[in-house]
Amino acid sequence: MTVLSIDKAYRDYKNDVYRYLFYLCRNHHTAEDLTQETFCRAWGHLEQLPEKKVKPWLFRVSHNAYIDKLRKESRSSPYENEFFYRFAAEETPETCMLREENRLELYNHLSLLSQSQQQAVLLYDIHGFSYQEAASLMEISLSKFKITLYRARQRLRSQSNATA
């Protein structure tokens, strides 16, 4: 059984955790904060896990951190400044614009799915978890996960055919 150090886990999985959290909250700064929170929570426990179980466990920790943040926000309503949403990028404006349009189109299509269908597509198709890992993360049976993912894909196909 091989285990990962927190440094190696951070280097290997920080981008995956960040992208997952960014999709959930759709805010760069919040996703960064929650990514940091995820690895802070993982600090003492990560070395006890086998290496192949680290990524699913980190996603579960990040999801719990996101839920905790939502609960805190429901008790207060902070003001967010639009100025901080955009920072200068090293890429050309055209590539940034195209990437943003593609991301918004994907989010629009995903937002029409149910919450469980969104989660299934994110975990399996975007983040590359196996069927079993994704089903475990969603806390549903493997067959229910496969059905959910199939229905999500069918709905996405019908949406893309309708817009084409």
N, C-alpha and C positions, 0 to 999 in steps of 0.2 A: 504494500500500500504506500504510494507516494503522496506526500502532502506538499502544499505550496506555502511559501512564506507570504506575508502580507504584501511585501514589495513586488514580488513576481505576480501575485494575483492582481495587484493594482495595475501593473504594466499590461498584463494580458487581457483584463476584462473591463478596464475603466471606460473604454469607448463604447463597448456593448451596453454597459449599465447606463452610461450617459444617454445614448440614443434611445434606449427603452424609456428612461425617465423623461426625456425631451418629448417623446410622443405623448406620454401620459399628461404632462403639464403644459406642453407647448410654449415653454418659456426657457430661454437659454440660462439665465441666472438661477432660476429655481432648480433646473435640472443639474446644474453644477453643484449647488448647495446640497441637493439630495444625493448626488453621487458621493460627495464628501461624507455626508451623514451615513451612507451605506457602508463605506469602508471604515469609518470610525466604529460603527456597530459591529463590524466583522473582525475588528482588531484582535480580540481575545479568543475568538472561536474558530478562525479560519484554519489554523494549523492542525486542528483536530479532524478535519474532513479529508476524505480521499480526494485526489486531484480531479477525478472525473465528476465529482458532485459539487465542486466549488461554484461553477457558473450558475446552475439552477438555484443553488442556495443563495447566491448573491442577488439574483433576480427576485427571489422571495423577500429578502431583506430590503431591497430597494422598493418593492411594491408596498411593503409594510411602512417604510419611511414615507412614501407618497401618501398613503392613507392617513398616517398620523398628521402629516402636514394639512391635508384637507380638513381633518377634524379641528385642528387649531385654527385654520382660516374660517371655519364656520362660526367660531366664537368671536371673531373680529374681522373687520374688512379693511385691509391695508390698501393704501393708494399706490398704484404702480405707475412709474414715470415712463412714458413711451420713448424718451430719449435714449435710454439704456438698452433698448432692444437691438439696435444695429451698431456694429462696430466696423471699422475699415477692414477689408479683406485683401489678401494678397492676390486674389483672382480678379479676372476682368469683370466689369459690371454685367456683361452679357451672360457669362457662365453663372454668376450669382443669381441673376434674374431667372434663368432657365431652371436652375436647381430649385429655387423657391417656388416657381410655378408648378414644377413636377411634385414637390413635396405637398403643396396646397391641394393639388388635384388628388393625390393619394389620400390625404387626410379627409377631403370631402367625400371620396368614395368610401373610406373606412367609417366615417361618421354615420353613414346610412345603415351600417350593420349594427346588430345588437352588441352589447358590451362583451358577451362571451365570444361572439364571432370575431370581434376586433382583437381580443386577446389571443385567440387561436391563430389568426393570421400573423399577428406580431411575433408570437413565440416560435411558430414553426417556419413560416415562410421568410420572415425578415431576420430573425435572430438565430435560426438554424438549430433549434432544439429538436430532439427526436420526438416522435409521437408520445412515447411513454413519459419523457421528461416534461413535455408541455402539459400533458394530462395531469401529471403530479403537481405541477406548479398551479394549475387551475383548480386542483382538488376535485377532479371529476374522473370517471372511468375512461379507459382507453377507447372503448367503442363510442362513448358519448363525445369524446374529443374528436374522433375521426368524422363523426356525423356533423358536428359543429363546423369543423374546418371545411368539409365538403359543401355544406350549405352556404358558408361564407364565400367560398370560391365561386359557386354558382351565381350568387347574388352579385358579386363583383363583375363576373363575365357579362351578366345581363345588363348591368349599369354601363359597362364600357361599350357594349354593342348598341345601347340606346343613345349614347353620346356620339358614336362614330358615324 
